[in-house]
């Protein structure tokens, strides 16, 4: 039985097309993917992302636990700052990618992917035996709304006294929104168009959704589903867990070296990753654009000019902004250099593409 977010009835009333996703019934689209995509790029869109998981990590062992189980350097976090990071799995792969928020000394808030809530909880708990932090799984009690796009700040600012222009990217505050207290207001999001994500107790979901919808009406706000969220993140080259990263991909192969701080002291897989960095990677996640009209999809083979398999597409779509097929793929050395010609095998036809730098837009 799929779970439902606190906003399920709201989505039904808005005529959303609902699909099973990561154990939840989620809205995949409302008015249409392209329309929703452009609303976020040009105006403002609102997403229910309450299926995401939320943990609190507290107490004297909290910082040391998080420093050991993640790749990024927790010690650089100040109160009110967030950090993108990942959990290495002990075998060179990735358990999940996540965001860690520092609420206060000895108090952290961790946001994980919906499909990995139980897996992440078990993984962190296993290592916590040594650190003794207090762990709380708040996933079932909390909701998350993302307000994304160039008019997101104007929309949200109508509803809060917190000065949003004082919150830099990857920073947050706790404030009152539309009369709801204790809301985590975070300058983060997965669309690459700017905006905020707000976390709060389930019971305030409909009140906040309605208030934001009303506040954004003058800017052309649209409710947006998972399909637009996917095309938006892919145009920016952001990894999606289960597609572009998983238990078989290392952070270095995935281009996540920038969140992998090998000199921060001991952490899970540090020796493996140090060795991999020194020896060099044999495959890498790259962005590519189709040079002929075609749409690449997850799991399509990547081949060379002779038709030899040299990799695999992990994410692909027709870019609404560029009107061409774009994608991410793991390709073997030496094919990961920018400008390299590769071919995507689409229904037994090898269609040409070229390796490009991300973001695509």
Secondary structure, 3 states (H helix, E strand, C coil): CCEECCCHHHHHHCCCEEEEECCEEEEEECCCHHHHHHHHHHCCEEEECCCCEEEEEECCCHHHHHHHHECCCHHHCCCCEEEEEEEECCCCCEEEEEEEEEEECCEEEEEECHHHHHHHHHHHHHHHHHHCCEEEECCCCEEEEEEECCCHHHHHHCCECCCHHHCCCCEEEEEEECCEEEEEEECCCCCCCCEEEEEEEHHHHHHHHHHHHHHHHHHCCEECCHHHHHHHHHHCCCCCECCCECCCCCCCCCCCHHHCCCCCCCCCCHHHHHHHHHHCCCEEEEEEEECCCCCCCCCCEEECCCCCEEEEEEEEEECCCCCCEEEEEEEECCCCCCCCEEEEEECCEEEEEEEECCCCC
